[in-house]
Amino acid sequence: MQHASVGPPLPRGPGITAPAAATAGRSPIETALFGPHAADRRQRVRIVRFFMASGSSLLVVLLFAAGNLLGFVPLYALVSGTILIVGSVVAFFAMFHTGANLRFRDPSLTLPQIIVSVIVTSWVLYHAGEARTAYFLIYMVSFLFAVFQLNTAGLVRLAVTVVACYSVVLALLVLNHPGEVDMRLEALRFLVLSAVLGWFAVMGGYIQKLRERLRKARDSANAANLAKSEFLANMSHEIRTPMNGMLGMTELLLDTALNDAQQRYTRNVRSSCEALLHIINDILDFSTIEAGKLHFESVDFSVREITEEVAELLASRAHAKDLEMLLRIDDDVPAFVHGDPGRLRQVLINLIGNAVKFTECGEVEIRARLAPSGGVRAPAGSCALEFTVRDTGIGMTASARSRIFNAFSQADGSTTRKFGGTGLGLVISQQLVELMGGTIDVESKPGEGSTFRFVAVLAVSDTPGSLPQGSDELRGLRALIVDDKPASCAILQRHASACGIVSTSADCGERALALLASAAAAGSPYEVVLIDMKMPGMSGAQLAQAIAASPAYGAPKLIMMTSLSAREVAANTPQPGVYACLNKPVRRAQLYGCIAGAIGRPSEDAAAAKPADSQPAAIAARVLVVEDNRINQQICLAMLRSFGCEAEIAGNGREGFDAACGGEFDLVLMDCQMPEMDGYAATALIRAHESDLNAHRAEGTPKRHMPIVALTANAMEGDREKCLSAGMDDYLTKPFKKDQLHAMLRRWACAGVSGALQLRL
């Protein structure tokens, strides 16, 4: 019988003897069943196989008893056969349980079991009469299945032995009962049984070889997958560490006084670093999805908010290429759904980013709505949301469309291609959409642009939705929308009608002036005018100047909307009289807040329309930075000091622990991989020391807890959980930006400013 591979040795330690080590980690039932000598998996496997073979033998006893009741098996044959079978089973089990089998050359005792089986088979065959064939087939088939772990040679030996046994039984029958045996019938039985046994022997051997091949392939695949995961983790860490230095330094450099050329060069460096970081993240995401280790969040979120955030994030790229970005969210979209907002955001960023990337002129339109009937069906309590991203870019051929959802493939894969990338973005998007229960497809023609559609099935949340605060006060307000893009006008009019604003649109400045003059003369002037800054003919700035210069237009409040970059906006500063300037695509809540503020009914959302102070709020906190990389030390110090924080540096985990125990800090920023002592070990020591101090505090005294945030270049699945389980409070992946670090400080350090934790040895 073929042996299983040896398992890992059981743990031993001081005071643990060999039998105790053998039974370590096992239940009393297992010990009683397998015995104290089951030191590894091989002995357990032998016992399990023995039980399987014993079951076959006991089946023969039951069949023999049935034959006795039917009258063709003598009682003495039943009794003697039962004693033989039960006695052999008990004897073999005792040898396995006590470990006596380990003293034999063949510890699995395959040969003795086969010999006993042959004796039992012969006894059955001799006394079974006309039922010989049925008994023989039932017993041998069950026994062969029980010992299927035999290799090909073992199965053939078993078959040959049993056939020989059958021949001996036939010879005895002929000698003892001459003239009573039909030799032709017995010969036919002999041939049939030999063929059946031969077939099982060959198939058993083949299955065994196939199992071995599959096992080797599985082990090889697991080893390759482990090696790939380790390589990706190391690659990510080694690239992210210097990347943090590059991005951090460029961000700090952009905060200094630079001339135009220097700013342009620095921004190009930052853009290149971010492109490389995007490639790394794509590779890691693809690897995680491929390994089946991707986990989805399940929280309530607003589809409108997520979509508007992504559009706002990528609007600057579109505006830099002079593209119009349009966002339309239908009214039938639920206010809140239940799912993973991060994964939905990731798909939208991939699709909208590609649309901007492959479009040189024209527009990019994003739309969210309930999926039409006949497509993806949503279960009860859920909805199928369809997202569409349309562009007027270069488009694709049919052959390009057929391969864009293949890993590492692009529409243009030639060495002369204009647009770079890994070819993973759409593959990841497709897999994420499928994990959300939906589908994704594309329509495209060369030179006419592309339209990507995907459907995501999300549970409808019970959280009630409502219009932004202050929108009720806008009901009945008269507004004029001036934009040369009909689609943009339509979207703004939908926003206006949703809160009861009565709106009219004009496609040029001249038409707008005529409408304003007509309304003022009729005694119902427009109260607000929304003006697109960049229009052919009369520009938005010229229109605003004309309206402000003449009282004949009713002195409406003016709000500018722009698709220009920040620098172009500064160069085209509108005339006085313009209340605010909103970036397109305009968020609905921001639009309502801005209109309310313009007419003197400010709401909480009105502040969003005004330019915010670019400098983050000061935080008077004392922070310990535990980091071994000198460049990263400088970046952390510069960023923290720009926030108003007092910072101290420790070069490794040991120094970090000593500093934490000897000083007062509101927050610790802990790198994970460092020489001498890593961040995990340092955190464990800090928490242990903290626990010891808290244990000696007087009853009723508040417990002290120093917030520790991991700063790590590891971004693989499970790294965050590893940091949190080590005792850290949060996790910040390198490279990080100033606003990310500032948000982390607001979350953790501000709570500790009022009472900094002091750990004293």
Secondary structure, 3 states (H helix, E strand, C coil): CCCCCCCCCCCCCCCCCHHHHHCCCCCHHHHHHHCCCCCCHHHHHHHHHHHHHHHHHHHHHHHHHHHHHHCCCCHHHHHHHHHHHHHHHHHHHHHHHHCHHHHCCCCCCHHHHHHHHHHHHHHHHHHCHHHHHHHHHHHHHHHHHHCCCCCHHHHHHHHHHHHHHHHHHHHHHHHHCCCCCCHHHHHHHHHHHHHHHHHHHHHHHHHHHHHHHHHHHHHHHHHHHHHHHHHHHHHHHHHHHHHHHHHHHHHHHHCCCCCHHHHHHHHHHHHHHHHHHHHHHHHHHHHHHHCCCCCCCCEEECHHHHHHHHHHHHHHHHHHCCCEEEEEECCCCCCCEEECHHHHHHHHHHHHHHHHHCCCCCEEEEEEEECCCCCCCCCCCEEEEEEEEEECCCCCCHHHHHHCCCCCCCCCCCCCCCCCCCCCHHHHHHHHHHHCCCCEEEEEECCCEEEEEEEEEEEECCCCCCCCCCHHHHCCCEEEEECCCHHHHHHHHHHHHHCCCEEEEECCHHHHHHHHHHHHHCCCCCCEEEEECCCCCCCHHHHHHHHHHCHHHCCCEEEEEECCCHHHHHHCCCCCCEEEEEECCCCHHHHHHHHHHHCCCCCCCHHHHCCCCCCCCCCCCEEEEECCCHHHHHHHHHHHHHCCCEEEEECCHHHHHHHHHHCEECEEEEECCCCCCCHHHHHHHHHHHHHHHHHCCCCCCCCCCCCEEEEECCCCCCHHHHHHHCCCCEEEECCCCHHHHHHHHHHHHHHHHCCCEECCC
